[in-house]
Amino acid sequence: MNDALLNVKDLTITFQTERGELTAVDHLSFDLGRKETLCIVGESGSGKSVTALSIMGLLPQPAGRVTNGSIRFQGQELTGLTNKQMQGIRGNRISMIFQEPMTSLNPVYTVGYQISEVLKKHKGMNTKEAMRYAAELLERVGIPEPGKRVHSFPHELSGGLRQRVMIAMALSCDPDILIADEPTTALDVTIQAQILRLMETLKQDLDMSIIFITHDLGVVSQISDRTIVMYGGMKMEERYADGFFDHVQHPYTVDLLGCIPTSSLSDGKLMPIPGMIPSLANMPGGCRFSNRCRRAMSACHETIPELREIEPGHWIACHLEDKEAVL
């Protein structure tokens, strides 16, 4: 993608543990275009959040590190930057909304103070200017009585309002890229819909790109321009949003769709994926999904399938698309 803001190439992330070095993300590649919403989907433990943290330079230290590959933002390599150098990018040009706002917001400071600290650091505002702009940001994200709420502590706000505060903080410096890590997981469906509409509106208003991390394919259908499905730290399938749900090919993606409740279920039963996602210390040989796949062949247990473009804009990593493996 020639106009990509972000280029991730062969990214490998490992963690040093008592069991030795474990691989959490294995040779992951993707691009993020301007004003694009890229959804990264998969079960817990698939490597989605770790990927996001690596882009932000926030991998847990000293255990986590990027051991291979490249992360380039507008042509600048991020993996070799010091923490001080990353501070000029993190929260300024690339911002992140974390999974749980109650644990991400400091309980002993007002939300206005926490937003204003970002503005003072990256925008050079004084305290009065920063607090005034913090109130404007709260109004922008739809928080009622922003002049009053700017003096509220996190525990005084509902879950939906806290999530809006996190969005306001992430947008405070008009970032080029917003990474949203499961931002609607803890919200009821009404508030979830409001947050999704808000993010889409802000994306258009600010000419912003979004990486949206989720396990909810229902959310993906509403906002995605392109979707990547991850499992066991690897990319299983990637497709542009047009026709994604009608043309999924990888058995893992098919099984994920089978877990979604719909009114068209003939017998009223869901189709759960058998087994559990393996631990990093006990990944199966060959395809990461082979020990849970209903269509696994001998080749699936022996070799990792190559990522193939099976039609324009649609890639999958599966031996079922490899005629030699099938034969």
NUDRENVO-6095 format. One record per atom (N, C-alpha, C): x, y, z; residue in three letters. Coordinates in steps of 0.1 Angstrom, whole numbers, padded with zeros to 4 digits, always signed. Example, Ala and Ser with C-alpha at 12.3 -4.5 7.8 and 13.67 -1.06 7.14 Angstrom:
residues 2
+0132-0057+0078ALA +0123-0045+0078ALA +0132-0033+0078ALA +0128-0022+0071SER +0137-0011+0071SER +0129+0000+0079SER 
***
This chain:
residues 327
+0009-0012+0000MET +0000+0000+0000MET +0009+0012+0000MET +0009+0020-0011ASN +0018+0031-0013ASN +0016+0042-0003ASN +0003+0045+0000ASP +0000+0056+0009ASP -0002+0052+0023ASP +0004+0041+0027ALA +0003+0036+0041ALA +0009+0045+0051ALA +0002+0048+0062LEU +0008+0055+0073LEU +0017+0046+0081LEU +0013+0033+0083LEU +0020+0024+0091LEU +0023+0011+0083LEU +0036+0007+0084ASN +0040-0006+0077ASN +0046-0015+0088ASN +0040-0026+0090VAL +0045-0037+0099VAL +0050-0048+0091VAL +0062-0052+0092LYS +0068-0062+0083LYS +0075-0073+0091LYS +0070-0086+0090ASP +0077-0097+0096ASP +0079-0095+0111ASP +0069-0089+0118LEU +0071-0086+0132LEU +0070-0099+0141LEU +0081-0100+0149THR +0081-0112+0158THR +0084-0106+0172THR +0075-0110+0182ILE +0076-0105+0196ILE +0078-0117+0205ILE +0088-0116+0213THR +0090-0127+0223THR +0090-0122+0237THR +0088-0132+0246PHE +0088-0129+0261PHE +0097-0139+0267PHE +0106-0133+0276GLN +0115-0142+0283GLN +0108-0146+0296GLN +0107-0159+0298THR +0099-0165+0309THR +0108-0176+0316THR +0102-0181+0327GLU +0109-0192+0334GLU +0110-0204+0325GLU +0101-0205+0315ARG +0101-0216+0305ARG +0110-0214+0293ARG +0117-0202+0294GLY +0125-0199+0282GLY +0118-0188+0274GLY +0123-0185+0262GLU +0118-0175+0254GLU +0106-0180+0246GLU +0095-0173+0248LEU +0082-0177+0241LEU +0078-0167+0231LEU +0073-0171+0220THR +0069-0163+0209THR +0055-0159+0209THR +0051-0146+0211ALA +0037-0142+0212ALA +0032-0137+0199ALA +0040-0132+0190VAL +0036-0128+0177VAL +0047-0133+0167VAL +0043-0139+0156ASP +0053-0147+0148ASP +0052-0142+0133ASP +0061-0133+0129HIS +0063-0129+0115HIS +0049-0123+0110HIS +0044-0113+0117LEU +0032-0107+0113LEU +0035-0095+0104LEU +0027-0093+0093SER +0029-0082+0084SER +0015-0076+0081SER +0015-0063+0081PHE +0003-0056+0076PHE +0006-0041+0074PHE -0002-0034+0066ASP -0001-0020+0064ASP -0014-0013+0069ASP -0013-0001+0072LEU -0025+0007+0076LEU -0025+0020+0067LEU -0036+0021+0059GLY -0037+0032+0050GLY -0043+0045+0057GLY -0042+0056+0050ARG -0048+0068+0055ARG -0063+0067+0056ARG -0069+0072+0067LYS -0083+0072+0069LYS -0089+0058+0068LYS -0081+0048+0071GLU -0086+0034+0070GLU -0089+0029+0084GLU -0099+0020+0086THR -0101+0013+0098THR -0098-0002+0096THR -0087-0006+0103LEU -0082-0020+0102LEU -0086-0027+0115LEU -0094-0037+0113CYS -0098-0045+0125CYS -0089-0057+0126CYS -0084-0060+0138ILE -0076-0072+0141ILE -0085-0080+0150ILE -0088-0093+0146VAL -0098-0101+0153VAL -0091-0114+0157VAL -0096-0119+0168GLY -0091-0132+0173GLY -0094-0134+0188GLY -0094-0147+0192GLU -0096-0150+0206GLU -0086-0144+0215GLU -0088-0143+0228SER -0078-0139+0238SER -0066-0148+0237SER -0055-0141+0236GLY -0042-0149+0235GLY -0037-0151+0221GLY -0044-0144+0211SER -0040-0145+0197SER -0028-0136+0194SER -0025-0126+0202GLY -0014-0117+0200GLY -0018-0103+0195GLY -0031-0100+0196LYS -0037-0087+0191LYS -0031-0076+0200LYS -0033-0077+0213SER -0029-0065+0221SER -0014-0064+0222SER -0007-0075+0222VAL +0008-0074+0222VAL +0013-0067+0209VAL +0006-0069+0198THR +0010-0062+0186THR +0008-0047+0188THR -0004-0043+0194ALA -0006-0029+0196ALA +0004-0023+0205ALA +0007-0030+0216LEU +0017-0025+0225LEU +0031-0023+0219LEU +0034-0032+0210SER +0047-0031+0203SER +0048-0018+0194SER +0036-0015+0188ILE +0036-0003+0180ILE +0038+0010+0188ILE +0032+0009+0200MET +0033+0021+0210MET +0046+0021+0217MET +0054+0011+0216GLY +0066+0010+0224GLY +0064+0007+0238GLY +0053+0000+0241LEU +0049-0003+0255LEU +0050-0017+0259LEU +0058-0025+0253LEU +0059-0039+0257LEU +0065-0040+0271LEU +0060-0049+0279PRO +0065-0050+0293PRO +0080-0053+0293PRO +0087-0045+0300GLN +0101-0046+0301GLN +0106-0052+0314GLN +0116-0060+0314PRO +0125-0063+0303PRO +0121-0076+0296PRO +0110-0082+0300ALA +0107-0095+0294ALA +0103-0095+0279ALA +0095-0085+0275GLY +0090-0085+0261GLY +0099-0076+0252GLY +0101-0081+0240ARG +0109-0074+0231ARG +0106-0078+0216ARG +0108-0069+0207VAL +0107-0072+0193VAL +0120-0079+0189VAL +0120-0091+0184THR +0132-0098+0181THR +0134-0099+0166THR +0124-0095+0158ASN +0126-0095+0143ASN +0115-0086+0137ASN +0119-0081+0126GLY +0109-0073+0118GLY +0110-0058+0120GLY +0100-0052+0114SER +0101-0037+0113SER +0087-0031+0116SER +0087-0020+0123ILE +0075-0012+0124ILE +0078+0002+0120ILE +0073+0007+0108ARG +0076+0020+0103ARG +0064+0028+0102ARG +0065+0040+0108PHE +0054+0050+0108PHE +0058+0062+0100PHE +0051+0064+0089GLN +0055+0074+0079GLN +0069+0074+0075GLN +0074+0061+0073GLY +0088+0059+0069GLY +0098+0059+0080GLY +0094+0062+0092GLN +0104+0062+0103GLN +0103+0049+0111GLN +0114+0043+0113GLU +0115+0030+0120GLU +0113+0033+0135GLU +0103+0025+0141LEU +0100+0027+0155LEU +0107+0017+0164LEU +0111+0006+0159THR +0116-0005+0168THR +0129-0001+0175THR +0137+0007+0169GLY +0150+0011+0175GLY +0150+0024+0183GLY +0138+0030+0185LEU +0138+0043+0192LEU +0139+0041+0207LEU +0145+0050+0214THR +0145+0050+0228THR +0131+0054+0234THR +0129+0051+0246ASN +0117+0055+0253ASN +0114+0070+0252ASN +0125+0078+0253LYS +0124+0093+0252LYS +0120+0097+0238LYS +0126+0090+0228GLN +0122+0094+0214GLN +0108+0090+0211GLN +0103+0078+0217MET +0089+0074+0215MET +0079+0083+0221MET +0083+0090+0232GLN +0074+0099+0238GLN +0069+0111+0229GLN +0077+0114+0219GLY +0073+0124+0210GLY +0062+0119+0200GLY +0061+0106+0199ILE +0051+0099+0190ILE +0040+0094+0198ILE +0043+0087+0209ARG +0032+0081+0217ARG +0023+0091+0223ARG +0010+0090+0221GLY +0001+0099+0227GLY -0001+0112+0219GLY +0008+0114+0209ASN +0008+0126+0201ASN +0004+0123+0187ASN +0012+0115+0180ARG +0009+0111+0166ARG +0002+0097+0165ARG +0005+0089+0175ILE -0002+0076+0176ILE -0007+0075+0190ILE -0020+0073+0192SER -0026+0072+0205SER -0033+0059+0206SER -0036+0055+0219MET -0042+0042+0222MET -0053+0044+0232MET -0064+0037+0230ILE -0075+0035+0240ILE -0073+0021+0245ILE -0071+0020+0258PHE -0069+0007+0264PHE -0082+0000+0268PHE -0080-0013+0271GLN -0092-0022+0273GLN -0102-0017+0284GLN -0096-0014+0295GLU -0105-0011+0307GLU -0102+0003+0312GLU -0111+0012+0310PRO -0108+0026+0314PRO -0107+0028+0329PRO -0113+0020+0337MET -0112+0022+0351MET -0098+0019+0356MET -0091+0010+0350THR -0077+0007+0354THR -0067+0015+0346THR -0071+0022+0335SER -0062+0030+0328SER -0062+0045+0333SER -0073+0049+0339LEU -0074+0062+0344LEU -0069+0062+0359LEU -0062+0072+0363ASN -0056+0073+0376ASN -0068+0077+0386ASN -0071+0069+0396PRO -0083+0072+0404PRO -0081+0084+0413PRO -0069+0089+0415VAL -0067+0100+0425VAL -0066+0114+0418VAL -0067+0114+0405TYR -0068+0127+0397TYR -0080+0129+0390TYR -0085+0141+0388THR -0097+0143+0380THR -0094+0140+0365THR -0105+0137+0358VAL -0103+0134+0344VAL -0097+0146+0336VAL -0101+0158+0340GLY -0096+0170+0334GLY -0081+0172+0336GLY -0077+0169+0348TYR -0062+0170+0351TYR -0055+0160+0342TYR -0060+0148+0341GLN -0053+0138+0333GLN -0052+0141+0318GLN -0063+0147+0313ILE -0062+0151+0299ILE -0053+0163+0297ILE -0054+0172+0307SER -0045+0184+0306SER -0031+0181+0306SER -0026+0171+0313GLU -0012+0167+0314GLU -0007+0163+0300GLU -0015+0156+0292VAL -0012+0153+0278VAL -0010+0166+0270VAL -0019+0175+0272LEU -0019+0187+0264LEU -0007+0196+0268LEU -0004+0196+0280LYS +0008+0205+0284LYS +0021+0199+0279LYS +0022+0185+0279LYS +0034+0179+0274LYS +0036+0180+0259LYS +0025+0177+0252HIS +0027+0176+0237HIS +0023+0189+0230HIS +0014+0198+0236LYS +0010+0210+0229LYS +0015+0223+0235LYS +0022+0221+0247GLY +0029+0233+0253GLY +0019+0243+0259GLY +0007+0238+0262MET -0003+0247+0268MET +0000+0249+0283MET -0005+0260+0288ASN -0004+0262+0303ASN -0016+0255+0309ASN -0017+0255+0322THR -0027+0248+0330THR -0041+0253+0326THR -0043+0266+0326LYS -0056+0272+0323LYS -0061+0268+0309LYS -0052+0269+0299GLU -0055+0266+0285GLU -0058+0251+0284GLU -0050+0243+0290ALA -0052+0229+0289ALA -0065+0224+0295ALA -0069+0230+0307MET -0082+0226+0313MET -0094+0230+0305MET -0093+0242+0298ARG -0103+0247+0290ARG -0105+0238+0278ARG -0094+0234+0272TYR -0094+0226+0260TYR -0099+0211+0264TYR -0095+0207+0276ALA -0100+0194+0281ALA -0115+0193+0281ALA -0121+0204+0286ALA -0136+0205+0286ALA -0142+0205+0272ALA -0135+0211+0263GLU -0139+0211+0249GLU -0139+0197+0243GLU -0128+0190+0247LEU -0127+0176+0242LEU -0138+0167+0248LEU -0141+0169+0261LEU -0152+0161+0267LEU -0165+0164+0259LEU -0167+0177+0256GLU -0179+0180+0248GLU -0179+0174+0234GLU -0167+0173+0228ARG -0166+0167+0215ARG -0170+0152+0215ARG -0167+0145+0226VAL -0170+0131+0226VAL -0184+0128+0233VAL -0192+0139+0234GLY -0205+0137+0238GLY -0208+0136+0253GLY -0199+0141+0261ILE -0201+0140+0276ILE -0209+0152+0280ILE -0221+0150+0287PRO -0229+0162+0291PRO -0222+0170+0302PRO -0225+0183+0303GLU -0220+0192+0313GLU -0204+0190+0314GLU -0197+0192+0302PRO -0183+0190+0302PRO -0176+0200+0312PRO -0181+0212+0314GLY -0174+0221+0324GLY -0175+0216+0338GLY -0185+0208+0341LYS -0186+0201+0354LYS -0178+0188+0355LYS -0179+0180+0344ARG -0173+0167+0344ARG -0158+0168+0344ARG -0152+0179+0339VAL -0138+0180+0338VAL -0132+0179+0352VAL -0140+0182+0362HIS -0135+0182+0376HIS -0139+0169+0383HIS -0145+0159+0376SER -0149+0146+0382SER -0137+0136+0383SER -0138+0128+0393PHE -0129+0117+0394PHE -0134+0105+0386PHE -0126+0096+0382PRO -0131+0084+0374PRO -0142+0076+0380PRO -0141+0074+0393HIS -0151+0066+0400HIS -0165+0073+0400HIS -0165+0086+0397GLU -0178+0093+0397GLU -0185+0092+0383GLU -0179+0085+0374LEU -0185+0084+0360LEU -0189+0070+0358LEU -0199+0068+0349SER -0203+0055+0345SER -0192+0049+0335SER -0194+0036+0332GLY -0184+0030+0323GLY -0184+0036+0309GLY -0196+0040+0304GLY -0196+0046+0291GLY -0190+0060+0291GLY -0192+0067+0302LEU -0185+0081+0303LEU -0170+0079+0304LEU -0166+0070+0312ARG -0151+0067+0314ARG -0145+0064+0300ARG -0152+0056+0292GLN -0146+0052+0279GLN -0146+0064+0270GLN -0155+0073+0271ARG -0155+0086+0264ARG -0143+0095+0268ARG -0141+0095+0281VAL -0129+0102+0286VAL -0116+0097+0280VAL -0115+0083+0279MET -0103+0077+0273MET -0102+0081+0259MET -0113+0082+0251ILE -0113+0086+0237ILE -0109+0100+0236ILE -0114+0109+0245ALA -0110+0123+0245ALA -0095+0125+0248ALA -0090+0117+0257MET -0076+0118+0260MET -0067+0113+0248MET -0072+0102+0242ALA -0064+0097+0230ALA -0065+0107+0218ALA -0076+0115+0217LEU -0077+0124+0206LEU -0072+0138+0209LEU -0067+0140+0221SER -0064+0153+0225SER -0053+0160+0216SER -0044+0152+0210CYS -0034+0158+0202CYS -0036+0156+0187CYS -0049+0152+0183ASP -0052+0150+0169ASP -0043+0140+0163ASP -0043+0128+0168PRO -0033+0118+0163PRO -0036+0114+0148PRO -0025+0109+0142ASP -0027+0103+0128ASP -0033+0089+0129ASP -0029+0082+0140ILE -0034+0068+0142ILE -0040+0067+0156ILE -0052+0061+0156LEU -0058+0057+0169LEU -0058+0042+0170LEU -0052+0036+0181ILE -0053+0022+0183ILE -0064+0020+0194ILE -0074+0013+0191ALA -0085+0010+0201ALA -0085-0005+0204ALA -0081-0008+0217ASP -0079-0022+0221ASP -0092-0026+0229ASP -0101-0033+0223GLU -0113-0038+0229GLU -0120-0026+0236GLU -0123-0015+0229PRO -0128-0003+0237PRO -0143-0005+0241PRO -0150-0015+0235THR -0164-0016+0238THR -0168-0029+0246THR -0158-0036+0250THR -0160-0050+0256THR -0169-0049+0268THR -0166-0039+0277ALA -0173-0039+0290ALA -0186-0031+0290ALA -0190-0026+0278LEU -0202-0018+0277LEU -0214-0025+0272LEU -0226-0020+0277ASP -0238-0026+0271ASP -0240-0023+0257ASP -0249-0029+0250VAL -0250-0028+0235VAL -0254-0014+0231VAL -0262-0007+0239THR -0266+0006+0235THR -0254+0016+0236THR -0246+0015+0247ILE -0235+0024+0248ILE -0224+0020+0238ILE -0223+0007+0235GLN -0213+0002+0225GLN -0216+0009+0212GLN -0229+0009+0208ALA -0233+0015+0195ALA -0229+0030+0194ALA -0231+0036+0206GLN -0228+0051+0206GLN -0213+0053+0205GLN -0205+0045+0211ILE -0191+0046+0210ILE -0186+0044+0196ILE -0191+0034+0189LEU -0187+0030+0176LEU -0191+0042+0166LEU -0203+0047+0168ARG -0207+0059+0160ARG -0198+0071+0162ARG -0194+0073+0175LEU -0186+0084+0178LEU -0172+0083+0172LEU -0166+0071+0172MET -0153+0069+0167MET -0153+0070+0151MET -0164+0066+0145GLU -0165+0068+0130GLU -0166+0082+0127GLU -0174+0090+0134THR -0175+0104+0132THR -0162+0112+0134THR -0155+0108+0145LEU -0142+0115+0148LEU -0132+0111+0137LEU -0132+0099+0132LYS -0123+0095+0122LYS -0124+0103+0110LYS -0137+0106+0106GLN -0139+0114+0094GLN -0135+0129+0096GLN -0139+0134+0108ASP -0136+0148+0111ASP -0121+0151+0112ASP -0114+0141+0117LEU -0099+0143+0120LEU -0090+0137+0110LEU -0096+0131+0099ASP -0088+0124+0089ASP -0078+0114+0095ASP -0084+0106+0104MET -0076+0097+0112MET -0077+0082+0108MET -0067+0075+0110SER -0067+0060+0107SER -0069+0053+0121SER -0075+0041+0120ILE -0079+0034+0133ILE -0074+0020+0131ILE -0068+0015+0142ILE -0066+0000+0143ILE -0075-0004+0155ILE -0085-0012+0151PHE -0095-0016+0161PHE -0093-0031+0164PHE -0090-0033+0177ILE -0087-0047+0182ILE -0099-0052+0189ILE -0104-0064+0185THR -0116-0069+0191THR -0117-0084+0189THR -0126-0091+0196HIS -0129-0105+0194HIS -0144-0106+0189HIS -0150-0094+0187ASP -0164-0094+0184ASP -0166-0091+0169ASP -0170-0101+0161LEU -0171-0100+0147LEU -0183-0091+0143LEU -0193-0090+0153GLY -0204-0081+0151GLY -0200-0067+0150GLY -0190-0063+0158VAL -0184-0049+0157VAL -0177-0047+0144VAL -0170-0058+0140VAL -0162-0057+0127VAL -0171-0053+0116VAL -0183-0060+0115SER -0192-0058+0104SER -0197-0043+0103SER -0196-0036+0114GLN -0201-0022+0114GLN -0190-0012+0110GLN -0178-0014+0113ILE -0168-0004+0112ILE -0156-0007+0103ILE -0153-0019+0099SER -0141-0023+0093SER -0140-0019+0078SER -0128-0014+0074ASP -0125-0013+0060ASP -0117-0025+0055ASP -0110-0031+0065ARG -0102-0043+0062ARG -0100-0051+0075ARG -0100-0064+0074THR -0100-0072+0086THR -0088-0082+0086THR -0081-0084+0097ILE -0071-0094+0098ILE -0075-0103+0110ILE -0075-0116+0107VAL -0078-0126+0117VAL -0065-0133+0122VAL -0063-0132+0135MET -0051-0137+0141MET -0054-0149+0150MET -0045-0158+0150TYR -0046-0170+0160TYR -0032-0175+0163TYR -0029-0177+0176GLY -0016-0182+0180GLY -0004-0173+0176GLY -0007-0160+0175GLY +0003-0150+0171GLY +0006-0149+0156GLY -0002-0155+0148MET +0000-0155+0133MET -0013-0151+0126MET -0011-0145+0114LYS -0022-0141+0106LYS -0028-0153+0099LYS -0041-0155+0101MET -0048-0166+0095MET -0055-0162+0082MET -0061-0150+0082GLU -0068-0145+0070GLU -0069-0130+0070GLU -0069-0124+0058GLU -0070-0110+0057GLU -0079-0107+0044GLU -0088-0098+0046ARG -0097-0094+0035ARG -0102-0080+0037ARG -0104-0073+0026TYR -0111-0061+0026TYR -0126-0063+0030TYR -0132-0053+0036ALA -0145-0055+0043ALA -0156-0059+0033ALA -0155-0054+0020ASP -0166-0058+0011ASP -0167-0073+0009ASP -0178-0078+0014GLY -0180-0093+0012GLY -0172-0101+0022GLY -0166-0096+0032PHE -0158-0104+0042PHE -0166-0115+0048PHE -0178-0113+0053PHE -0186-0123+0059PHE -0192-0133+0050PHE -0192-0130+0037ASP -0198-0139+0027ASP -0187-0148+0021ASP -0174-0144+0023HIS -0164-0151+0015HIS -0152-0156+0024HIS -0154-0157+0037VAL -0143-0162+0046VAL -0140-0176+0042VAL -0127-0180+0042GLN -0122-0193+0038GLN -0115-0201+0048GLN -0108-0194+0057HIS -0100-0201+0067HIS -0109-0208+0077HIS -0107-0221+0080PRO -0115-0228+0090PRO -0117-0221+0103PRO -0107-0214+0108TYR -0108-0206+0120TYR -0118-0195+0119TYR -0117-0187+0108THR -0126-0176+0107THR -0140-0182+0105THR -0142-0193+0098VAL -0155-0199+0096VAL -0161-0203+0110VAL -0152-0209+0119ASP -0157-0213+0132ASP -0160-0201+0141ASP -0152-0190+0139LEU -0156-0178+0147LEU -0169-0173+0143LEU -0173-0172+0130LEU -0186-0168+0126LEU -0197-0177+0131LEU -0193-0190+0133GLY -0203-0200+0138GLY -0207-0198+0152GLY -0198-0190+0159CYS -0201-0187+0174CYS -0210-0175+0176CYS -0213-0168+0165ILE -0221-0156+0166ILE -0236-0159+0167ILE -0243-0155+0178PRO -0258-0158+0178PRO -0265-0150+0167PRO -0274-0157+0160THR -0282-0151+0150THR -0296-0156+0151THR -0306-0149+0146SER -0320-0153+0146SER -0323-0164+0136SER -0313-0167+0127SER -0315-0177+0117SER -0310-0191+0121SER -0306-0193+0133LEU -0302-0206+0138LEU -0313-0216+0137LEU -0312-0226+0129SER -0323-0235+0127SER -0327-0243+0140SER -0317-0247+0148ASP -0320-0255+0160ASP -0317-0247+0172ASP -0314-0234+0171GLY -0312-0226+0183GLY -0299-0228+0190GLY -0290-0236+0184LYS -0277-0239+0190LYS -0265-0232+0183LYS -0256-0228+0191LEU -0243-0223+0185LEU -0234-0234+0183LEU -0223-0231+0175MET -0213-0241+0171MET -0200-0236+0178MET -0197-0240+0190PRO -0184-0236+0196PRO -0172-0242+0190PRO -0161-0235+0191ILE -0149-0241+0185ILE -0144-0251+0196ILE -0141-0263+0192PRO -0136-0273+0202PRO -0123-0270+0207PRO -0120-0274+0220GLY -0107-0272+0226GLY -0105-0257+0230GLY -0093-0254+0234MET -0089-0241+0238MET -0077-0236+0230MET -0075-0223+0229ILE -0063-0218+0223ILE -0051-0222+0231ILE -0040-0228+0225PRO -0029-0233+0233PRO -0021-0222+0239PRO -0013-0226+0249SER -0004-0216+0255SER +0008-0214+0246SER +0015-0203+0249LEU +0027-0200+0241LEU +0037-0211+0242LEU +0037-0218+0254ALA +0047-0228+0256ALA +0044-0241+0250ALA +0032-0242+0245ASN +0027-0255+0240ASN +0020-0254+0226ASN +0025-0246+0217MET +0019-0244+0204MET +0021-0257+0196MET +0011-0261+0188PRO +0012-0273+0180PRO +0022-0270+0169PRO +0027-0281+0163GLY +0036-0280+0151GLY +0027-0277+0139GLY +0033-0272+0129GLY +0025-0269+0117GLY +0016-0257+0119GLY +0004-0258+0114CYS -0006-0247+0116CYS -0010-0246+0130CYS -0010-0233+0135ARG -0013-0231+0149ARG -0027-0236+0153ARG -0036-0236+0143PHE -0050-0240+0146PHE -0053-0255+0144PHE -0042-0263+0140SER -0044-0277+0136SER -0050-0286+0146SER -0047-0283+0159ASN -0053-0292+0170ASN -0067-0290+0173ASN -0073-0279+0167ARG -0087-0276+0170ARG -0096-0276+0157ARG -0089-0278+0146CYS -0095-0277+0132CYS -0103-0290+0129CYS -0115-0288+0125ARG -0123-0300+0120ARG -0119-0305+0107ARG -0111-0297+0099ARG -0107-0301+0086ARG -0092-0304+0084ARG -0086-0305+0096ALA -0071-0307+0095ALA -0067-0319+0088ALA -0056-0318+0080MET -0050-0329+0073MET -0036-0332+0079MET -0029-0342+0074SER -0016-0345+0080SER -0006-0334+0078SER -0007-0327+0066ALA +0002-0315+0063ALA +0000-0304+0074ALA -0012-0303+0079CYS -0015-0292+0088CYS -0007-0294+0101CYS -0005-0306+0105HIS +0003-0309+0117HIS +0018-0308+0115HIS +0022-0307+0103GLU +0036-0309+0100GLU +0043-0296+0096GLU +0036-0288+0088THR +0042-0275+0083THR +0033-0263+0084THR +0039-0252+0086ILE +0031-0239+0087ILE +0027-0235+0073ILE +0014-0233+0071PRO +0010-0230+0057PRO +0014-0216+0053PRO +0017-0214+0041GLU +0021-0201+0035GLU +0009-0192+0034GLU +0011-0179+0036LEU +0000-0169+0034LEU -0002-0167+0019LEU -0014-0170+0013ARG -0016-0170-0001ARG -0027-0160-0004ARG -0025-0153-0015GLU -0036-0144-0020GLU -0045-0153-0030GLU -0057-0156-0025ILE -0065-0165-0033ILE -0074-0158-0042ILE -0076-0145-0040GLU -0083-0136-0049GLU -0078-0122-0046GLU -0080-0112-0055PRO -0075-0099-0052PRO -0080-0093-0038PRO -0071-0090-0030GLY -0074-0084-0017GLY -0078-0094-0006GLY -0076-0107-0009HIS -0080-0118+0001HIS -0069-0128+0002HIS -0063-0128+0015TRP -0052-0137+0018TRP -0056-0147+0029TRP -0052-0160+0027ILE -0054-0169+0038ILE -0041-0178+0040ILE -0039-0183+0052ALA -0028-0192+0055ALA -0034-0205+0058ALA -0036-0214+0048CYS -0043-0227+0051CYS -0039-0237+0040CYS -0036-0249+0044HIS -0032-0259+0035HIS -0044-0263+0026HIS -0056-0260+0029LEU -0067-0264+0021LEU -0066-0256+0007LEU -0059-0245+0007GLU -0057-0237-0005GLU -0045-0241-0013GLU -0037-0251-0007ASP -0025-0256-0013ASP -0028-0269-0019ASP -0029-0270-0033LYS -0033-0282-0040LYS -0023-0293-0037LYS -0010-0290-0036GLU +0000-0300-0034GLU -0002-0307-0020GLU -0005-0298-0010ALA -0007-0304+0003ALA -0020-0313+0004ALA -0030-0308-0003VAL -0043-0316-0004VAL -0040-0330-0010VAL -0033-0329-0021LEU -0030-0342-0029LEU -0020-0351-0020LEU 
***
